[in-house]
Amino acid sequence: MSTFLLHQIKTELIDAVGWDNVSTREPDLLAYSLDYFAAPQIWLDRGLPLQKPSFIVHPENSHQVASLLKVATRHRIPVIPYSGGTGSQGGITPLYGGIIVDMKKMDRIISIDEESFILTAQPGINGYRLEKELNKKGFTLGHYPASVYGATLGGYIAARGAGTLSTKYGKAEDMIISLEAVSAQGEIFRTLPVPNHACGPSLLQLYVGSEGTLGIITEISIKIEPLPQIRKFNAFLFKDVRDGLEAGRRMMTEKRLRPNTIRLYDESSSDRIVKKVLGLDLKGCYMVVGAEGAEAQVLLEMKQIEEVCVALQGRELGPESGEHWWNHRYDFYFPPFNLMLPELTGTVETTTTYDKIYSIHLKKKEAIEVGFKDWNAKYIAHFSHWFPWGVMTYDRFIIPVPPEDPEEALQLHNAIWAKAARTSLAHGGILNDHHGIGFKLGWLMPEQYGTAWPIMQSIKDALDPAGIMNPGKFGFIKRF
């Protein structure tokens, strides 16, 4: 864009949201140009220039969002919604420049319905602050992601996020009741006031997980839970991951229990993470399981959990070990324990049904450790979000010493991702469980959906005919 056009667009954006809510400062443009996706992180680490946006805009209400989107549509300039910037998939990377719309000024709690147990809030509210405010009134969102200190409510919904206690409370798509959003053309609309109905396909679920490619979410109603009377944990050690998976399956299917947590670490993950972070010198597969709620219910659930695990030769380690895990659950994601550069890593997660999960685990381990043995590739996994029909594996590759050349490092990173993702798809898994797609995985979306992919693209084209909403993400073709 010419200098004069940039100035004109800036004038119109200031008119839409106010002088103080538009920035073109170079430090701001750089700060908003990346999330935790390895590609821009490698570029930044190697001192290479990043693709930056042209404007950073901070709307304060839905009408300002609508106004700025009308400006963007008129000029056919990309718009990238931004929340906490804690994503790992390149979802907010401004591939074509454009306008970053930071939603964090829209951070109010609008209402807490203490009869229906429904919270209504703006999308920019910080997850940790939101939880603390709910706790003061005796409630919890029940959503404890690793990114809780930086992520926002809107980010939870936009990427179909999951928290540590999702096995009990559900993922973001299970928790949401309704939303307000602004279409790409700048029209404010609301979904139906309840999530379950027989009034046609769900417009609500179309926008949940859309990662800013269809519009901008401006208000969210979501279910909340009473703070539990008690919360208890226990830990077990299994000789191999298959026994641990079977224990989790029996809890969720045959017993139909509702544990708050089942987290099973494979041998490699137990050795690296459990030993390093929790200080437990164990050989085998570590599992932590918990329950919360009314005391009588929790005590019964914990007894049944113990019976299931012991029946499969799980050695009980005791509640102290489980409590220790809970108290240190966020340590995994901060220095010196988190997996970041200079190691080259990626979370190549998938979700599948119980009958396929063990096979996927073995196939992906082989694909990474054998397929990339020249790079001394390591594969670690834990299983952390469980459903009545299946489980997700939060699995990672680790390259201890990656190439110094940034392009070579990125090509290696992408090759491992492609191999891992295609292994999941070939054996009954999917591309992702709760981190989203962004542009890291977008190029594989047509492979995942097959002949259904043109339907997805047609929905995008109908709702965003100018192609301005977060272009280059999700695998959608750029139209502007």
C-alpha positions, 0 to 999 in steps of 0.5 A: 500500500502507498504511504497516502493510502496507509494514512487514509486508512489510519484516519478512518480507523481513528474515526472508528475507534478513537485516536488513542486506540490506533497504533503504528509504533514500530515496537507495537508492530513487532510485538504483535507479529508473532505468537508461540509458533516455531516459525516466527520464533526461529526467525526472531531468534536468528535476527531475521525480519518478521512480517508485521501488521500495518496497524494495531487497533484496540476497540472498546465495544462491539460498535467500534468493532463493527465500524473498523470492519467496515473500514477494512472491507471497504479497503479490502485490508486483512483483519486479524483478531488478537486476544492474549497472543499465547497460541502455538499455531501461528493463528495471529501471525499477520501473513499479509500485514493488515490490522491486528484487532487486540480485544483486551480493552473489551474485558468486562464481566457483564453478568453472573446469572446465579440461578442458571449458572451462566457467565456473560463477559466480553472476550478480552477478559484475562482467564486468570482474572476471570477465574479469581472474580468467579471464585469470589462469588463461589463459582469456577469456570472449570477451565485451567489451561496452561496459558491461563495467565496470558490467555483470554476468554475469547481465545478459549472459544476461538480455538476450542480450548481445553483446560486441565479439568476438561475431562469433568467440565468439558472443552470450550465448545461444551461450555459455551451457551451463546455469543455475540459477534460481528460479521466480516461486513460489520454487522452485529448479530447474536446466536440463539440464547441456548445451545441446544435446540431444533432450530436448524444447524448451529450458528453458535458452533460455526463460530466456536473454533473459527479462529477469527476467519469468519468474524470477531466474537464480541460477547460470550455467555458460558456455563459456570460451576459451583466451587467444589466442596472438596478436590482430591487426587491420587497417583498410580504407576503402570508398567506400560502405557497400554495398561494405563490407557485401559484404566482410563478407558474403563473409568470413562466407559464402563464406570461412566465416572466424571474425574476432573483429571486423568493424566497418563504419561508414557515412559519417555514423558515420565522419565523426562517430565515427571522426574525433572519437574516433579522430582519423582524417580520412577520407572514406568508410566505415571498417572494422576487422577482426581475428582471434585465436587460434593464430598460423598460423591468424590469419595465414591469416585476416588474409591472406584478409580483406585479399584480400576487402577489396581485391577490393572496392576497400577501401583498406588503412589498415594494422594501426596504424589497427586497433590504434588502434581496439581500444585506444580501443574503449571511448572511444565510450561515455564523456564527452566522446564518448558520446551522451547528454543534452542531445542526444536519442538512441537506438540503434534497432538491428536484425538481418537477413539479408544480402539485406535489410540494405542496404535496411533501412539506406537505409529507416531513414535516410530514415525518420529524417532525412526524417521528422523533418527539422524537428528536424534529425534525424541518422542514423548506423550501424555494423555490428558483430555478424556471423553466418553468415546475416546482420548487425546494424546498430547504428544511432542517431538524434540530435536535436541540440536536443530539446524542453525540455518533458519530455513533448514530448521523450519523445513525440518520442523514442517517435515516432522509435523507433516509426518506426524499429522499424516500418521494420525490421519492414516490411523483414525486421528485428527489434526488437533484437539485444542490448540487450533489450526492457524497457518501451521496446520492449515495446509493439511486441512484439505487432506483431513476433510477430503471431499468435504473441504470445498463445503468448508471453503464455501462457508468461508466465502459466503460469510467473508466474501472480501476474504479479509478475516485472518487470511492464510489461516485454516487452509482457506484460499486467500480471496482479496 
